[in-house]
Amino acid sequence: MSLTASRTDSPLRRRADPRPRRVIAAVLMVTAVAGILTLTLGDYPVDVPGVWQALIGAHEDRLARYFVREIRLPRVIGAVLVGAALGASGAIFQSLSRNPLGSPDLIGFTTGAATGALVEILLGTGSPTAVAGAAVLGGVASAVLIYLLAARRGVSGFRLVLVGVGIAAVLQSVNALLVVRADLAQAQSAAQWLAGSFNDIRWPGLVVLIPVLAVLLPWAIASRRSLDVLALGDELAGALGVAVGRSRLLLIVVGVLLVAVATAAVGPIAFVALGAPQVARRLTGASGPGVGAAAAVGGLLVLVCDVLAQRLFAPTQLAVGSVTGALGGAFLVWLLVVTWRGRRP
């Protein structure tokens, strides 16, 4: 490989490439259009001009204003924000682990958040605020456990994924045991939460989500350079003046908080943290999953999947987690096949 080619492909020079910014802008435009069209859909249809009038409070139909502003708009905003958080978190962990399978879904952070929420649903008050808080605590606790076990001989991407998969398997067994031991009403409530759904999200549910993600998402996107340098390897990153251990720990904290807050808001949503970074990487042509592009793709992906969940078998509404899970299974098989073919001699 020539010196020129190696410089061009270096992660440190990724910021000079205008393609990721163009892709992000295009994805955001598509998301905005999809969001507006989504506001027109439902049992009480409203056309696009009517949506605009309802948003500014000028629509004469009180029901149209109510459905657009109080039911559909918070759902659209919640879907985009949750998807962006999951996509950004997935990009962080896939970059740190240098593994396309190193997503919070598989490492165990999402499962830990689900465990915390289940404990609160089945053993606590079960209020939405308490469930959200327990989900965040569960995600953070599982992350601390995985990090401590993976850091016994120095944290590496392979060890982090390996330990995370093991802890995730244990936590999934714990979750199944909790549901089986619960009474019928509690088990039904837990199953609905575990499915991951925006059916009940309203403005009060976004009161915490919006300000928290307003801090975490820009922070995660701004960490691009640290991720790029860490992708070069610990020794070279240290030689370039990066505090490897501290930077990695800070990125893990940000990634865990993103997935924990998203899970706390609507329940676990599979595939997005795994698939959005890989889709973004292929769209941008970058050597690794960019956080900003992954967040944009994640927001669009969840919004589209939520529309499918609402309209696919209307009037019956599916949980968005079931739609993303079905897509995720197919995507995972495809990713494994592509990876295997790329390594085959």
Secondary structure as the mmCIF struct_conf table of DSSP 4:
data_model
#
loop_
_struct_conf.conf_type_id
_struct_conf.id
_struct_conf.beg_label_comp_id
_struct_conf.beg_label_asym_id
_struct_conf.beg_label_seq_id
_struct_conf.end_label_comp_id
_struct_conf.end_label_asym_id
_struct_conf.end_label_seq_id
HELX_RH_AL_P HELX_RH_AL_P1 LEU A 3 ASP A 9
HELX_RH_3T_P HELX_RH_3T_P1 PRO A 11 ALA A 16
BEND BEND1 PRO A 18 PRO A 18
HELX_RH_AL_P HELX_RH_AL_P2 ARG A 19 THR A 40
BEND BEND2 GLY A 42 TYR A 44
HELX_RH_AL_P HELX_RH_AL_P3 VAL A 48 LEU A 55
TURN_TY1_P TURN_TY1_P1 ILE A 56 GLY A 57
BEND BEND3 GLU A 60 GLU A 60
HELX_RH_AL_P HELX_RH_AL_P4 ARG A 62 TYR A 66
HELX_RH_PI_P HELX_RH_PI_P1 PHE A 67 ARG A 72
HELX_RH_AL_P HELX_RH_AL_P5 LEU A 73 SER A 97
TURN_TY1_P TURN_TY1_P2 ARG A 98 ARG A 98
TURN_TY1_P TURN_TY1_P3 PRO A 100 LEU A 101
HELX_RH_AL_P HELX_RH_AL_P6 PRO A 104 ILE A 107
TURN_TY1_P TURN_TY1_P4 GLY A 108 GLY A 108
HELX_RH_AL_P HELX_RH_AL_P7 PHE A 109 LEU A 123
BEND BEND4 GLY A 124 GLY A 124
HELX_RH_AL_P HELX_RH_AL_P8 PRO A 128 ALA A 150
TURN_TY1_P TURN_TY1_P5 ALA A 151 ARG A 153
HELX_RH_AL_P HELX_RH_AL_P9 GLY A 157 ARG A 181
BEND BEND5 ALA A 182 ALA A 182
HELX_RH_AL_P HELX_RH_AL_P10 LEU A 184 ALA A 195
TURN_TY1_P TURN_TY1_P6 ASN A 199 ASP A 200
HELX_RH_AL_P HELX_RH_AL_P11 TRP A 203 ALA A 222
TURN_TY1_P TURN_TY1_P7 SER A 223 SER A 223
HELX_RH_AL_P HELX_RH_AL_P12 ARG A 224 LEU A 230
TURN_TY1_P TURN_TY1_P8 ALA A 231 LEU A 232
HELX_RH_AL_P HELX_RH_AL_P13 ASP A 234 ALA A 239
TURN_TY1_P TURN_TY1_P9 LEU A 240 GLY A 241
HELX_RH_AL_P HELX_RH_AL_P14 VAL A 244 VAL A 266
BEND BEND6 PHE A 271 PHE A 271
HELX_RH_AL_P HELX_RH_AL_P15 VAL A 272 THR A 284
TURN_TY1_P TURN_TY1_P10 GLY A 285 GLY A 285
BEND BEND7 SER A 287 GLY A 288
HELX_RH_AL_P HELX_RH_AL_P16 VAL A 291 ARG A 311
TURN_TY1_P TURN_TY1_P11 LEU A 312 LEU A 312
STRN STRN1 PHE A 313 PHE A 313
TURN_TY1_P TURN_TY1_P12 ALA A 314 PRO A 315
STRN STRN2 THR A 316 THR A 316
HELX_LH_PP_P HELX_LH_PP_P1 GLN A 317 ALA A 319
HELX_RH_AL_P HELX_RH_AL_P17 VAL A 320 ARG A 343
#
